């Protein structure tokens, strides 16, 4: 899974979130969502496309490949899990939990994620 970096994961997650929210994602939407420049999005899409995660449609929409969807769903799932976990154990706002989840979601081990999932099931 080391074929893309943390920023690449952020781009995949952003495309997925925008597709869920708006039905589609364009480079300009991703740039706004991540607060980055459009050229940064273009460079990232080039890397993600060469790694088989996205394609750029004729209408300039960013499309996740099956590989991209799987990876984006994994990243987003980790994000949602960590946000809920942090809210539950700390009592902080959803926004604060989400901001912290964004910072740590790329660095947790699979075993830690499984442990958090288990704890969340045992502590509804």
HELIX and SHEET records of a PDB file:
HELIX    1   1 UNK A    6  UNK A   22  1                                  17    
HELIX    2   2 UNK A   27  UNK A   34  1                                   8    
HELIX    3   3 UNK A   38  UNK A   50  1                                  13    
HELIX    4   4 UNK A   66  UNK A   90  1                                  25    
HELIX    5   5 UNK A   94  UNK A  104  1                                  11    
HELIX    6   6 UNK A  110  UNK A  122  1                                  13    
SHEET    1   A 2 UNK A  54  UNK A  56  0                                        
SHEET    2   A 2 UNK A  62  UNK A  64 -1                                        
END                                                                             
